[in-house]
Amino acid sequence: MMISKRILLVTTLLILVSPVFGVILADIVGYHEPLDLAAEALGLEEVTEDLNWTPFLDYTVPGLPDTVGYIVSGFIGIGVVLALGLSLVRLLGSK
């Protein structure tokens, strides 16, 4: 199975643009995740830092600016999904 170049190009473009919405504009308008706001209203304490098992907390990469980390996380996520999808297609297609 061949992956369409057009689909990869559009996906890459969307990943490169994603920090505009997920980091830059979110900071400008003061966006906060609704579940974070609900937890704060209920007086729950933040334990994300204690339970975090990934180096990509909040789609960031340690040592890189947030916008670049957002892009790196996007490529990693798309790569994992593509690898799993292609593996599944090959596994089911071989029968």
C-alpha positions in Angstrom: 0.0 0.0 0.0 1.4 3.4 -1.0 0.8 6.5 1.0 -0.4 9.4 -1.1 2.2 12.2 -1.3 -0.6 14.8 -1.2 -1.9 13.4 2.1 1.6 13.5 3.6 2.1 17.0 2.3 -1.2 18.2 3.8 -0.5 16.4 7.1 3.0 18.0 7.3 1.6 21.4 6.6 -1.0 21.0 9.4 1.7 19.9 11.8 3.8 22.9 11.0 0.9 25.3 11.4 -0.4 23.6 14.7 1.7 25.7 17.1 0.0 28.8 15.8 -3.3 27.6 17.3 -2.0 25.3 20.1 0.6 27.6 21.5 0.7 31.2 20.2 -3.0 32.0 19.9 -3.8 30.0 23.1 -1.4 32.2 25.0 -2.8 35.4 23.4 -6.4 34.6 24.3 -5.5 33.0 27.7 -6.9 29.6 26.8 -6.9 27.0 29.6 -8.1 23.4 29.2 -11.7 23.0 30.5 -10.7 20.0 32.7 -7.9 22.0 34.3 -10.5 24.7 35.1 -12.9 22.2 36.5 -10.2 20.6 38.7 -9.2 24.0 39.9 -12.8 24.9 40.8 -13.1 21.7 42.7 -9.8 22.4 44.6 -8.0 19.4 43.2 -4.2 19.6 43.3 -2.0 19.3 40.2 -0.3 15.9 40.1 0.6 15.8 36.4 4.3 16.4 37.2 4.4 13.5 39.7 2.6 11.0 37.4 4.2 12.0 34.1 5.9 9.1 32.3 6.6 10.9 29.1 9.2 13.5 28.2 6.6 15.2 26.0 4.4 16.7 28.8 1.9 19.2 27.2 3.4 18.5 23.7 6.7 20.0 24.6 10.2 18.6 24.2 12.8 19.4 26.9 15.3 21.9 25.8 13.3 23.2 22.8 10.9 26.2 22.6 7.2 25.2 23.0 6.4 25.8 19.3 9.2 23.5 18.1 8.2 20.9 20.7 4.6 21.0 19.4 5.9 20.3 15.9 8.2 17.5 17.0 5.4 15.9 19.1 3.1 16.1 16.1 5.5 14.3 13.8 6.1 11.6 16.5 2.3 11.2 16.9 1.7 10.9 13.2 4.6 8.5 12.8 3.2 6.2 15.5 -0.3 6.2 14.1 1.0 5.6 10.5 3.3 2.8 11.7 0.4 1.1 13.6 -2.0 1.6 10.7 0.4 0.2 8.1 1.3 -2.7 10.3 -2.4 -3.5 10.8 -3.0 -3.3 7.0 -0.1 -5.6 6.3 -1.2 -8.0 9.0 -4.8 -8.2 7.8 -3.9 -8.0 4.1 -1.7 -11.1 4.2 -4.5 -13.5 4.9 
